[in-house]
Amino acid sequence: MMRKILFMGTCMLAFASCTTVKPLYSWYNYEDVTYQYSKKSTEELQVKVLEQYQKMIDKQKGSRGVVPPGLYAEYGYMLYRTGKKEEGLSFLKEEIKVYPESEKYISRIIKQLEK
């Protein structure tokens, strides 16, 4: 009887460990798109990267429900470089709101851009 209970407990534990854990953030196609852009910085790939960032911001399905650290900053910096300066600065500031620990670093970037 004791063996049977032990065996059933072991089976239940094994099946429970097979469940999937929801990731903290939804990355979608981030790695592929940013890698391609880093290898060849074309305008077409830049548009794809910006679209990917926007998708990650708009459709974040990770267990935390917020964008990954640094994403607002990356997106904001790229927007700033493409001429959308006010929008870019607002995303850089959003990074500080969501991740206050980034304030020192992001504030320096903002100061450099505003010069």
N, C-alpha and C positions, 0 to 999 in steps of 0.2 A: 504494500500500500504506500509506504513512504517513498519507494523508488518511483512509483507511478506519479505521485505528487511532485517529486523533484524533477522528473522528466517533463511533466506538463509545464512546470514553472520555467524550466530552461527553454522550452519551445516558445513559450509566450515572450520571454525576454529576447530571444533571437528574432522573432517576428516584429517586436516593438522596435528593435534597433534597425530594422530595414526601412523605416519610414524616412521620407525625405524632409530635410530641413529647408525652410524657405530662406533664400539668401537675404542679407541685410539690404542690398540695393539691386535695382534692375539696371543691368549694364547694356542690354540689347546688343548692338553691333559695334560698340565703342572701340574695342581693341582693333578690329580689322580696319575700320574707317580711319582712326587716328594713326595707325601704323602706315597705311597707304599714303596719308597726307604727309607724314614725316619723311617718307622716302621721296615723294614727288609733290611739291607744293603747288598744285595747279588750282586755278580758280574753281574748276568743277569739283575737285576734291574738297576745297574749302567750303563750298556750299553743302556738300555731304556731311562734313564734320559739324557745321552749324546746325543742320537739320537733326543730326544725331544728338547733339547737346539739347536741342529744344525738345526732342522726343523724351529724353531721359528726365528732363525737368517736368514736362507735362504729364507723363505716364509712369510715374515712379511707383512700382508695385512691390518693392522690397519690404521686408518685415518692419523696417524702421519708418517707412513712409516719407522719407526726406531724400533729397538728392545726395549723392556721395560727396564726401569732403573734397573741396577743390573744384568741383564742377562749375559752380557759379562763377568762380574766379577765372577758370579757363574760358568759359563762354563769354564772360564780360570782357576779358582781355582781347579775345579774337574779334568781338564786335567792335571794340574800340579801334583796333587796327584796321578794320574794314570801313571806318568812317562813321560808324554809329556810336559816337563818343558818349553822349548822355545815357543811352541805353546800356552801353558797356560799363560805365561807371556805376550805374544802378545795380547791375549784377555783381560787380565787385563788392559793393556795399552790402548786398544781400548775403554774400559769403560770410561777412563778418557777423551779420545778424544770426544766421543759422549755426555758424561755428565761431563763437567768440574767441576761441583760442588762436584763431588766425589773424586777429586784429593787427598785431605788430607788423607782420609780413605784408598783409594786403594793404594796410595804410601806407606803407612805403611805396608800394606799386602805384597807388592812387596819387600820391604826391608827385611821383616821377611823371606820371601821365599828365597831370594838371599843369606842369611847368610850361 
